[in-house]
Every structure is written in structure tokens, then in C-alpha cells.
Amino acid sequence: MSPRENGSGEEPVIRDNRKIDPETGRAREATTADDGVAQEESSSVAQEPEAVAADGSAADLLAERTADLQRLQAEFSNYRKRVERDRITVKEQAVASVLTELLPVLDDIGRARDHGELTGGFAKVSESLEAAVGKLGLATYGTKGDPFDPTVHEALLHSYSAEVTEPTCVEILQPGYRINDRILRPARVAVAEPSEEETPRDAADDSGAADGSDEN
């Protein structure tokens, strides 16, 4: 039966895709299909630099965003520390202001104790008050015999004494108060300095030295 009788108007086409010619043994030239494959490969190679450039741009963008995030985190950390520091400062100032107003009351309690008048219920109240201000950080300072320090002492009386070798607090007229390292009120003291007059022993030593020099 012929192809036409079979109902098909075209005969089947057989293509020889062998790259080596069986008759001559030589390599055949690339066909159109091979040219299409080569073009696709060349186009894919051409697209590779674009893909690499896109990846580099994405990496730069990621590094920039990461740096921005780190900077924001550092700024927020510094802001939080500053707020906490300001909060503590405001609290200390408020406490110091209240305690400063209570210093005259504490002075009266101290004088009453020195005169033996701190008895009964008043003694318990004063002890409770002193314990409360102590919890807030208030502390007294100033002891007889302390070296005089003008940064924490206020000299109300001044004298000379042969019993001291440096300016010394010989009397505490009014105790000082501090909260932590902050001075609320300096201790008011009487200060004695070494005597300006020459002691007899020093005079004898000077006289002996002078006699020895005359004999020579």
C-alpha cells in the first residue's frame, strides 16, 4: 500500500545526526540544531556576570543593613545607660534634699543624748529615725584627733599646741554628714596647729651647736 493510499500525503523524513560521515570518515559541520545549542550555551555564559553582579549588590546591601542595625543597637544601649544614670542621680538628689532638712533634728537628738535627756519613748523614736536615715545612706563623720581636711571639715576655732605635729581636729563642735561620697554638711571643728614657739630642747640643741662652732 502506498503512502497516499494509507491516508498520509508526506513520506517520513529520516535525519542522520551522526557527527562522523560514515562514507568519508570526516567530521560533519554543525547543523542548525547544534548552532541553537551553542547559542543557548553562549547566552547562559553571558548571563553569568549579571548574576554575579546581582549577588555582589545583595551582599553589599546586607552588609549596609547589618551596620545600620549594629549602630542602632549601640545608640539604644547608650540611651538606656544614660536614662538609668539620670534616674539614679535624680533619686540621690531627692534623698539628699530630704536628709538635709532632717539634719537639725538629728543635731537635737545628739545634744539630748550627750546631756542624758534621751530616755523613754523619745529614745525609741530617735533610734528609729536614725536607723531609717542610715538605710538611706546617711552617715556621720568627725572624730577628735582626726587630721584637719578643709574639704570635709569647717574650722570654727583655731589654736596652737605642742601636742600635735600637724593641723588636727581637737574638738568636734558639730558632726559632719555625708551620703555615699557626697558631703551634706562638713564637720565643724576646733583645729590646733603645731606651736610656733621654739621648745626648750630645740633651743638647747641650737645653743650647743653654736658653742661647738665657737670652739672650732
C-alpha positions in Angstrom: 0.0 0.0 0.0 1.5 3.4 -0.9 1.7 6.3 1.5 -1.0 8.1 -0.4 -3.4 5.2 -0.1 -2.6 5.0 3.6 -4.1 8.5 4.1 -0.8 10.4 4.5 0.4 12.8 2.0 4.0 13.1 3.2 6.7 10.5 3.4 8.6 10.1 6.7 11.9 12.1 7.0 14.9 10.3 8.3 17.8 12.5 9.6 21.3 11.4 10.1 22.6 13.1 13.3 25.9 11.3 13.2 28.8 13.7 13.6 31.2 11.4 11.6 30.4 10.8 7.9 30.4 7.0 7.6 31.4 7.3 3.9 34.3 9.7 4.2 35.2 9.3 7.9 35.4 13.1 8.4 33.6 15.2 11.0 30.5 16.8 9.7 29.8 20.5 10.1 27.5 21.6 12.9 23.8 21.6 12.0 21.3 24.2 12.7 20.2 22.4 15.9 23.8 22.3 17.1 24.0 26.0 16.4 20.9 26.6 18.5 22.5 24.7 21.4 25.7 26.7 21.1 23.8 29.9 21.1 22.0 28.9 24.3 25.3 28.0 26.0 26.8 31.3 25.0 23.7 33.2 26.2 23.9 31.4 29.6 27.6 32.3 29.9 26.7 35.9 29.1 24.1 35.9 31.8 26.6 34.7 34.5 28.3 38.1 35.0 24.9 39.7 35.5 24.1 37.0 38.2 27.4 37.6 39.9 26.8 41.4 39.9 23.4 40.9 41.4 24.8 38.6 44.1 27.5 41.2 44.9 24.9 44.0 45.1 22.8 41.9 47.5 25.9 41.2 49.7 26.7 44.9 49.9 23.1 45.8 50.8 23.1 43.1 53.5 26.4 44.5 55.0 25.0 48.0 55.0 21.8 47.0 56.7 23.8 45.0 59.3 25.9 48.0 60.0 22.8 50.2 60.4 21.3 47.6 62.9 24.5 47.5 64.9 24.6 51.3 65.1 21.0 51.4 66.2 21.7 48.8 68.9 24.7 50.8 70.2 22.7 54.0 70.3 19.9 52.3 72.2 22.3 50.8 74.7 23.9 54.2 75.3 20.5 55.8 75.7 19.4 53.2 78.2 22.5 53.6 80.2 22.1 57.4 80.2 18.5 57.2 81.3 19.4 54.8 84.1 22.3 57.1 85.2 20.0 60.1 85.2 17.3 58.2 87.2 19.9 57.3 89.9 21.1 60.9 90.0 17.6 62.3 90.4 16.9 59.8 93.2 20.1 60.7 95.1 19.3 64.4 94.8 15.8 63.8 96.2 17.1 61.7 99.1 19.8 64.2 99.8 17.3 67.1 99.9 15.1 65.3 102.4 18.0 64.3 104.6 19.4 67.8 104.6 16.1 69.1 106.1 16.4 66.4 108.9 20.0 67.4 110.0 18.8 69.9 112.6 16.6 67.2 114.1 19.5 64.8 114.2 21.6 67.5 115.9 18.9 68.0 118.6 18.9 64.2 119.2 22.7 64.2 119.5 22.7 67.0 122.1 19.9 65.3 124.1 21.9 62.1 124.1 25.0 64.0 125.3 23.1 65.6 128.2 21.4 62.3 129.2 18.0 63.5 128.2 17.3 60.8 125.6 15.1 58.5 127.6 11.7 56.8 127.4 9.6 56.8 124.2 11.7 59.7 122.8 14.7 57.4 122.8 12.9 54.8 120.8 11.6 57.4 118.3 15.1 58.8 117.9 16.6 55.4 117.4 14.0 54.5 114.7 14.7 57.8 112.9 18.5 57.3 113.0 18.0 53.7 111.7 15.8 55.0 108.8 18.2 57.7 107.7 21.0 55.2 108.0 19.2 52.9 105.5 19.0 55.8 103.1 22.8 56.1 103.2 23.3 58.9 105.7 26.4 58.6 107.8 28.1 60.9 110.4 31.8 61.6 110.5 34.2 63.6 112.5 36.3 62.3 115.4 38.5 64.1 117.9 42.1 63.6 116.7 41.4 63.4 113.0 43.8 65.3 110.8 42.2 68.5 109.6 41.0 68.3 106.0 39.5 71.5 104.6 37.4 69.5 102.0 35.4 67.8 104.8 36.0 70.0 107.8 35.0 73.5 108.7 37.3 75.1 111.2 35.4 77.3 113.7 38.2 77.6 116.3 41.9 77.8 115.8 44.8 77.4 118.3 48.4 76.2 118.6 49.5 73.2 120.6 52.8 71.4 121.2 51.0 68.1 121.4 50.3 67.9 117.6 52.6 67.7 114.7 50.1 68.7 112.0 46.8 70.6 111.9 44.5 68.4 113.9 40.8 68.4 115.0 41.0 68.7 118.7 37.2 69.2 119.3 34.2 68.2 117.2 31.7 71.1 117.7 29.2 69.6 115.3 29.4 66.3 113.4 29.5 66.1 109.7 27.1 64.2 107.5 27.6 62.5 104.2 25.6 60.3 101.9 27.9 57.9 100.0 30.7 60.2 98.8 28.6 63.4 98.8 29.1 65.8 101.8 25.8 67.1 103.0 27.4 69.2 105.8 31.1 69.5 106.8 32.1 68.6 110.3 32.6 71.8 112.3 35.7 71.5 114.4 38.3 73.3 116.5 41.7 73.0 114.9 45.1 73.1 116.6 48.4 73.5 114.8 51.9 72.8 116.0 53.2 75.6 118.3 55.2 78.3 116.6 57.3 78.9 119.7 60.6 77.0 119.9 60.7 74.3 122.6 63.5 74.4 125.3 65.0 71.3 123.9 65.3 72.8 120.4 66.8 75.9 121.9 69.4 73.9 123.9 70.3 72.0 120.7 70.8 75.2 118.8 72.9 76.7 121.7 75.1 73.6 121.8 75.7 73.7 118.1 76.6 77.4 118.3 79.1 76.7 121.2 80.8 74.0 119.3 81.2 76.2 116.3 82.9 78.9 118.5 85.4 76.4 120.0 86.4 75.5 116.5 
